Amino acid sequence: MGHILPYRNLQEGIHSFSFKLNNKFFGIIDYSEIKEGDLAVAITLNKAELFSDLDCTIEGTVDVICDRCLEPYNQEVFFSGHLNIRETENSLVHEEEETLFISSEEDVIDMSHYLYESIILNLPLRRIHPENKKGKSTCNKEMLNKIREHTQEKKNNEDTDPRWDELRKLN
């Protein structure tokens, strides 16, 4: 698999890796909320004796569910990040921002979790179909009409509190 990088047997210096992430990748991540995607990954690893630096770029699209109409759509993803890789003899889990600690006995680096988290964290918080060239929503029109209907019904059916009526007259 492309997201497993050789490490131990690499010579010191700069190494480049590139691969695709697709539906198969998202299928092996048990907790993945994404089921489909097509992304290109480019990794540059600068290996030194006790530590390494890794630069990663992820670019492509993933299928996500629209928060408004509940229909799937392609969301563009772009991520560019840097990761420090440090070897350690201590088996205790180290945590340091943008640093991956690996055992000095590790032969490979599994990038799956890092890649998945990088994709997820670069998705917008509110996922909505993009607008078309005319500035109109590309959401499912039938669902948008139902939302409008229910919103209008709710507004029309709201009982007003008579205590507030006098204050509203002041506006």
Summary of the structure (lengths in Angstrom):
residues: 171
radius of gyration: 24.3
end to end distance: 66.1
largest distance: 80.6
contacts: 421
relative contact order: 0.17
helix: 25%
strand: 39%
